Amino acid sequence: MATGPVLICRPGPRAAALAEAIAARGFAVERGEAMALEPLPETAETRGAWLDFDQFRRVVVVSPYAAECLAAVLDRYWPQLPVGIDYYAVGAATAETLHRELGVRVHVPPGGGETTSEALLALGSLRRLDDQRVLLVAGEGGRTLLAETLAARGARLTRLAVYRRRLLDPTAALRRRLAAGDYRALVVTSGEILEHLARWCAETALHQPLIVSSTRLATLAGTLGFRRPVVASGATPAALAAAVAEADPEQANVDHDDLEKG
């Protein structure tokens, strides 16, 4: 494994928590800006959905930034939240954001598995949605699996895009690291970002450890030519930091020695 920093390319404010978790494991960390998150302006469609928010039976939120956007708009339209709505989040960070900002109980995929759309859809309460009004709060574009499956299960679905993702060209410094493979590991939790960065990855970089948050991303990594994908147990900072340590033979030896001494 190379001796450079661990590169993280997580957009938005969550990058700071990820950097802190990896640094706590004893690694130098460098952030690479590859994507910006931008809230979308309100439209007549979105305003109508916010005004009718109390008519939804279930609200599904796909990311922490979507949760932040939802909380901000509900603060304007619904200072007191309507009752009788069940909230769902694809991952723990999204659930934590909803709970912190709105004070609501949130359904998440079962513990111990990946935090993916597929895992969320396995919840029993989402298996039959006959004629229930369901709101899906997401970013612009992205995967269609959630929307298609919820609609196929009978939901009267409204999908609202509340933010956009804008890809950024890597800085000269990041391009040099990707071209030379001059880093200890690369941490990516978005397929869009992974495909974007692959354009600048030379052969050496493709043989460096790539830390991803799901088997779906690992499969994509393989098609892009990455030889050493490591699947974390989830997309949380702790899970990703643990995967970085797992991919580092020196760190693994240290952990093993500590266990032997214990």
C-alpha positions in Angstrom: 0.0 0.0 0.0 1.3 3.5 -0.8 2.3 5.9 2.0 0.4 8.9 0.8 -2.8 10.2 2.3 -6.2 8.6 2.2 -8.2 10.5 -0.5 -11.9 11.1 0.3 -14.3 12.4 -2.3 -17.6 12.7 -0.4 -19.5 15.9 -1.2 -21.0 18.3 1.2 -20.6 18.7 5.0 -20.5 15.0 5.7 -16.9 14.9 4.3 -15.6 16.5 7.5 -17.0 13.7 9.7 -15.5 11.1 7.4 -12.1 12.8 7.4 -12.2 12.9 11.2 -13.1 9.2 11.5 -10.2 8.1 9.2 -7.7 10.5 10.9 -8.7 8.9 14.2 -7.4 5.6 12.8 -4.0 7.2 12.3 -4.1 8.0 8.6 -3.4 11.3 6.9 -6.4 12.5 5.0 -6.8 14.7 1.9 -10.2 15.8 0.6 -10.8 15.9 -3.2 -13.7 18.0 -4.4 -15.5 16.1 -7.2 -19.1 17.1 -6.7 -21.1 20.0 -5.4 -24.6 19.7 -3.9 -27.0 22.6 -4.7 -30.6 23.1 -3.6 -33.1 23.4 -6.4 -35.5 26.4 -6.6 -39.1 25.8 -5.6 -41.5 25.1 -8.4 -45.3 25.1 -8.5 -45.1 21.2 -8.3 -42.9 21.2 -5.2 -44.9 24.0 -3.5 -48.1 22.0 -4.1 -46.5 18.9 -2.5 -45.4 20.9 0.6 -48.8 22.4 1.0 -50.3 18.9 0.8 -47.7 17.3 3.0 -50.2 16.1 5.6 -51.9 14.0 2.9 -48.9 11.6 2.5 -48.9 8.3 4.4 -45.2 7.6 4.0 -42.2 9.8 3.3 -39.0 8.2 1.9 -35.7 10.2 2.0 -32.7 9.1 0.1 -29.7 11.1 1.5 -28.7 13.4 4.3 -28.7 16.4 2.0 -32.2 15.6 0.9 -33.2 15.3 4.6 -31.7 18.8 5.2 -33.6 20.3 2.3 -36.8 18.6 3.5 -36.4 20.0 7.0 -35.7 23.5 5.8 -38.9 23.6 3.7 -41.1 22.0 6.3 -39.9 24.6 8.8 -41.4 27.2 6.4 -44.7 25.4 5.6 -45.3 23.3 8.7 -43.9 24.8 11.9 -45.8 21.9 13.6 -45.5 18.6 11.8 -48.6 16.8 10.8 -49.1 13.4 12.6 -49.7 10.0 11.0 -46.8 10.0 8.6 -44.2 7.2 8.6 -40.6 8.3 7.6 -38.1 6.1 5.9 -34.4 6.7 5.2 -32.0 4.7 3.0 -29.1 5.0 5.5 -28.3 5.8 9.1 -26.9 9.2 8.4 -30.1 10.2 6.6 -32.2 8.9 9.5 -30.0 10.8 12.0 -30.5 14.0 10.1 -34.3 13.6 10.0 -34.5 12.8 13.7 -32.2 15.7 14.6 -34.0 18.3 12.4 -37.6 17.1 12.7 -37.7 15.0 15.8 -39.3 12.1 14.0 -38.9 8.3 14.3 -37.4 6.9 11.1 -37.5 3.4 9.6 -34.2 2.2 8.2 -32.9 -1.0 6.6 -32.2 -3.8 9.1 -28.9 -3.5 11.0 -25.9 -5.6 9.8 -26.6 -5.2 6.1 -25.8 -2.6 3.5 -27.6 0.7 3.5 -29.1 0.6 0.0 -32.4 1.2 -1.7 -32.7 -2.6 -2.1 -32.3 -3.1 1.7 -34.9 -0.4 2.4 -37.4 -2.0 0.0 -37.1 -5.2 2.0 -38.9 -3.7 5.0 -42.3 -5.3 5.5 -44.1 -2.0 5.8 -43.1 -1.1 2.3 -44.1 -4.4 0.6 -47.8 -3.5 0.0 -48.7 0.1 -0.6 -52.1 -0.2 -2.1 -53.3 3.3 -3.0 -51.2 4.9 -0.3 -49.8 8.4 -1.0 -46.0 8.2 -0.8 -43.5 11.0 -1.1 -40.0 10.3 -2.3 -37.5 13.1 -1.5 -34.3 12.8 -3.5 -31.8 14.6 -5.7 -32.1 15.3 -9.4 -31.4 12.3 -11.5 -30.0 9.3 -9.8 -31.3 5.7 -9.5 -34.9 5.0 -10.4 -35.2 1.7 -8.4 -37.0 3.2 -5.4 -39.6 5.1 -7.4 -40.3 2.3 -9.8 -40.6 -0.3 -7.0 -42.8 1.8 -4.8 -45.1 2.6 -7.7 -45.2 -1.1 -8.7 -46.3 -2.0 -5.2 -49.4 0.2 -5.5 -48.2 3.6 -4.1 -49.6 6.8 -5.4 -46.1 8.2 -5.7 -44.8 11.7 -5.8 -41.1 12.1 -6.4 -39.6 15.5 -5.6 -36.1 16.5 -6.6 -34.9 19.0 -4.0 -31.3 19.4 -5.0 -28.9 18.8 -7.9 -25.5 17.2 -8.0 -22.9 19.1 -10.1 -19.7 17.3 -11.0 -16.5 19.3 -10.6 -13.2 18.8 -12.5 -10.5 17.6 -10.1 -8.0 20.2 -9.0 -4.5 20.0 -10.5 -3.3 18.4 -7.2 -6.0 15.8 -7.2 -5.4 15.0 -10.9 -1.7 14.4 -10.1 -2.5 12.0 -7.3 -5.0 10.1 -9.5 -2.5 9.9 -12.4 0.3 8.7 -10.2 -1.7 6.5 -7.7 0.0 8.7 -5.1 -2.4 7.9 -2.2 -3.0 5.2 0.4 -6.6 4.6 -0.5 -9.5 6.3 -2.3 -12.9 6.5 -0.6 -15.9 6.9 -2.9 -19.6 6.4 -1.9 -21.3 7.5 -5.2 -21.3 5.7 -8.5 -21.5 9.1 -10.3 -18.4 10.3 -8.6 -16.6 7.0 -9.2 -17.3 7.1 -12.9 -16.2 10.7 -13.0 -12.9 10.1 -11.2 -12.1 7.0 -13.2 -11.3 9.3 -16.2 -8.2 10.6 -14.4 -7.0 7.3 -12.9 -3.9 5.8 -14.5 -3.0 2.2 -14.2 -1.2 2.7 -10.9 -4.3 4.2 -9.3 -6.4 1.3 -10.5 -4.3 -1.0 -8.4 -4.6 1.1 -5.2 -7.3 0.2 -2.6 -10.7 1.7 -3.4 -13.1 1.9 -0.5 -16.8 1.7 -1.5 -20.0 1.5 0.5 -21.9 -1.3 -1.3 -21.4 -4.3 -3.4 -23.2 -2.5 -6.2 -20.4 0.1 -6.2 -17.8 -2.6 -6.1 -19.3 -4.2 -9.2 -19.2 -0.8 -10.9 -15.6 -0.4 -9.8 -14.6 -3.7 -11.4 -16.2 -2.6 -14.8 -14.2 0.6 -14.6 -10.9 -1.3 -14.1 -10.3 -0.9 -10.4 -8.5 -4.0 -9.1 -8.8 -3.6 -5.3 -12.3 -2.6 -4.3 -13.0 -3.0 -0.6 -16.7 -3.0 0.5 -17.4 -1.2 3.8 -20.2 -2.4 6.0 -22.1 0.8 5.2 -21.7 4.5 4.3 -21.2 5.8 7.8 -17.8 7.4 8.7 -17.1 4.6 11.1 -17.8 1.9 8.6 -15.7 3.6 5.9 -12.8 4.3 8.3 -12.8 0.6 9.4 -12.6 -0.5 5.8 -9.6 1.8 5.2 -7.9 0.2 8.1 -8.8 -3.3 6.8 -7.3 -2.5 3.4 -4.0 -1.4 5.0 -1.8 -4.4 5.8 0.4 -2.3 8.3 -2.7 -1.3 10.2 -4.1 -4.8 10.1 -0.8 -6.1 11.6 -1.0 -3.5 14.4 -4.5 -4.5 15.2 -3.5 -8.2 15.2 -0.5 -7.5 17.5 -2.9 -5.6 19.9 -5.2 -8.6 20.0 -2.3 -10.9 20.7 -1.1 -8.8 23.6 -4.6 -8.6 25.0 
